[in-house]
């Protein structure tokens, strides 16, 4: 697939796979096009990496050493080591707030704690509540989790660092009056951005 991308972008019919993308005639615009096409394949390779290392072998090596599939993330988490709710502390009357349920860690933690709370509110970045539920349900399907939603309420938010954590003031006030436990698993990950630009999205 990578070789096909090379040919398509550079409009060539034959390809020497030992040559770099630049050696084949690519310029900086072509590298951006290459990055976008790789992204469509699920390969989020930084531009600065592609600018310096752009043979097919370089890209394959980046994939094998830097990228994890969702299943890799699941396999890497030792869920037995995640502290489960203590029956002494939890009485099924407590209310929890969970972020990151559209990611790997968040949805699995939710699955672990779901039966321990009277109600669990899940914050999902979305423009509508319908979109929020769609993202939540799609992630359940990705990890094949039979997760009941009887005591789960999804809330659509803008960004956690926005005023009232991206929700209405009324909803924020209601949650602060009833939530007893918070599981913050949300993260905004982007290899192209600086730590400072990602700080507000990742730190409550």
C-alpha positions in Angstrom: 0.0 0.0 0.0 2.8 2.4 0.8 4.4 1.8 -2.6 1.1 2.5 -4.3 0.8 5.8 -2.4 4.3 6.8 -3.6 3.4 6.1 -7.2 0.1 7.9 -6.9 1.5 11.1 -5.4 4.5 11.2 -7.7 2.6 10.1 -10.7 5.1 7.4 -11.6 4.4 3.8 -12.9 7.7 2.2 -11.8 9.2 2.4 -8.3 12.6 1.5 -6.9 11.7 0.7 -3.3 15.3 1.3 -2.1 15.1 5.0 -3.0 13.7 7.6 -0.6 10.6 9.6 -1.4 12.8 12.7 -1.9 15.2 10.8 -4.2 12.2 9.9 -6.3 11.4 13.6 -6.8 9.2 14.5 -3.9 9.1 18.0 -2.4 7.7 19.3 0.9 4.2 19.5 -0.5 4.4 15.8 -1.6 5.6 14.9 2.0 2.4 16.5 3.4 0.4 14.5 0.9 2.2 11.4 2.0 1.5 12.1 5.6 -2.2 12.6 4.9 -2.4 9.3 2.9 -0.6 7.4 5.6 -3.0 8.9 8.2 -5.9 7.4 6.2 -4.2 4.0 6.7 -4.0 4.6 10.4 -0.3 5.5 10.4 0.1 8.9 12.2 3.7 9.6 11.2 5.0 13.1 12.2 6.0 15.4 9.3 9.5 16.0 10.7 10.1 12.2 10.7 8.9 11.9 7.1 11.0 14.9 6.0 14.2 13.2 7.2 13.4 9.5 6.8 11.1 8.7 3.9 12.0 5.4 2.3 9.4 2.6 2.4 11.6 0.8 4.9 11.7 3.9 7.1 8.0 4.2 7.2 7.6 0.5 8.0 10.1 0.8 10.8 8.3 3.7 12.3 5.1 1.7 12.2 6.6 -1.3 14.0 8.5 0.7 16.6 6.2 3.7 17.3 2.6 2.8 16.6 0.2 0.7 18.7 -3.1 -0.7 17.5 -6.1 -0.5 19.8 -5.6 -4.2 20.6 -2.0 -3.6 21.5 -3.2 -1.0 24.1 -5.7 -3.5 25.5 -3.0 -6.2 25.7 -0.6 -3.8 27.4 -3.0 -3.0 30.2 -3.0 -5.3 33.2 -6.6 -4.9 34.2 -6.1 -7.1 37.2 -3.8 -4.5 38.6 -6.3 -1.7 38.3 -7.7 -1.0 41.7 -11.3 -2.1 41.8 -13.9 -0.4 44.0 -13.7 -1.5 47.6 -17.0 -2.9 48.8 -16.4 -1.0 52.1 -16.1 2.3 50.3 -18.8 1.8 47.7 -22.4 1.1 48.5 -24.1 1.3 45.0 -25.4 4.7 46.1 -22.3 6.6 44.9 -22.1 8.6 41.7 -19.1 8.6 39.4 -17.8 10.9 36.7 -15.7 9.3 33.9 -13.8 10.9 31.1 -12.1 9.2 28.2 -14.7 6.5 27.5 -14.2 6.8 23.8 -10.6 5.6 24.3 -9.2 2.2 25.3 -8.4 2.8 28.9 -11.5 4.8 29.7 -14.0 2.3 28.3 -12.4 -0.7 30.1 -12.3 1.2 33.4 -15.9 2.0 32.9 -16.6 -1.7 32.3 -14.8 -2.6 35.5 -16.6 -0.1 37.8 -20.0 0.0 36.1 -21.7 -2.3 38.7 -20.3 -0.4 41.7 -22.2 2.8 41.2 -25.7 4.0 41.3 -25.1 6.3 38.4 -22.1 7.0 36.1 -21.8 10.2 34.1 -19.5 10.0 31.0 -18.2 13.2 29.4 -17.8 12.8 25.7 -16.5 15.6 23.4 -19.3 16.0 20.8 -21.6 18.7 19.4 -24.8 16.9 20.2 -25.9 14.3 22.7 -26.8 11.9 19.8 -23.2 12.2 18.5 -21.9 11.6 22.0 -23.9 8.4 22.3 -22.8 7.3 18.8 -19.1 7.7 19.7 -19.7 5.8 23.0 -21.5 2.9 21.4 -19.0 2.7 18.6 -16.2 2.3 21.1 -18.1 -0.4 22.9 -18.3 -2.3 19.6 -14.6 -1.8 18.9 -13.7 -3.6 22.1 -16.6 -6.0 22.0 -17.9 -5.0 25.5 -21.3 -6.1 26.7 -21.7 -2.9 28.8 -25.2 -2.3 30.2 -26.2 1.4 30.1 -29.0 1.3 32.7 -26.9 3.4 35.1 -24.8 5.3 32.5 -25.5 8.8 31.3 -23.5 10.3 28.5 -23.0 14.1 28.5 -21.9 16.0 25.4 -19.2 18.6 26.1 -17.0 20.9 24.1 -13.6 20.8 25.9 -12.7 19.9 29.5 -10.7 23.1 29.8 -13.7 25.3 28.8 -15.8 27.0 31.4 -17.9 24.5 33.4 -15.8 21.7 31.9 -17.5 22.3 28.5 -21.0 21.7 29.7 -23.8 24.0 30.9 -23.6 25.8 34.2 -26.7 24.0 35.4 -25.3 20.5 34.5 -22.0 21.4 36.1 -23.7 22.5 39.3 -25.8 19.3 39.4 -22.7 17.1 39.0 -20.6 18.9 41.6 -23.5 18.3 44.1 -23.8 14.6 43.5 -20.5 13.1 42.1 -18.4 11.3 44.7 -15.7 9.8 42.5 -13.9 11.0 39.3 -12.0 8.7 36.9 -10.1 11.1 34.5 -8.8 9.1 31.5 -9.3 11.6 28.7 -6.3 12.8 26.7 -5.6 14.9 23.6 -2.6 13.3 21.9 -0.8 14.9 19.0 2.8 14.3 18.2 3.0 17.6 16.2 1.9 19.9 19.0 3.9 21.2 22.0 3.3 20.2 25.6 2.0 23.7 26.4 -0.6 23.6 23.6 -2.0 20.3 24.9 -1.8 21.1 28.6 -5.3 22.5 29.1 -6.9 19.5 27.3 -5.1 17.0 29.4 -4.8 18.5 32.9 -7.8 19.2 35.0 
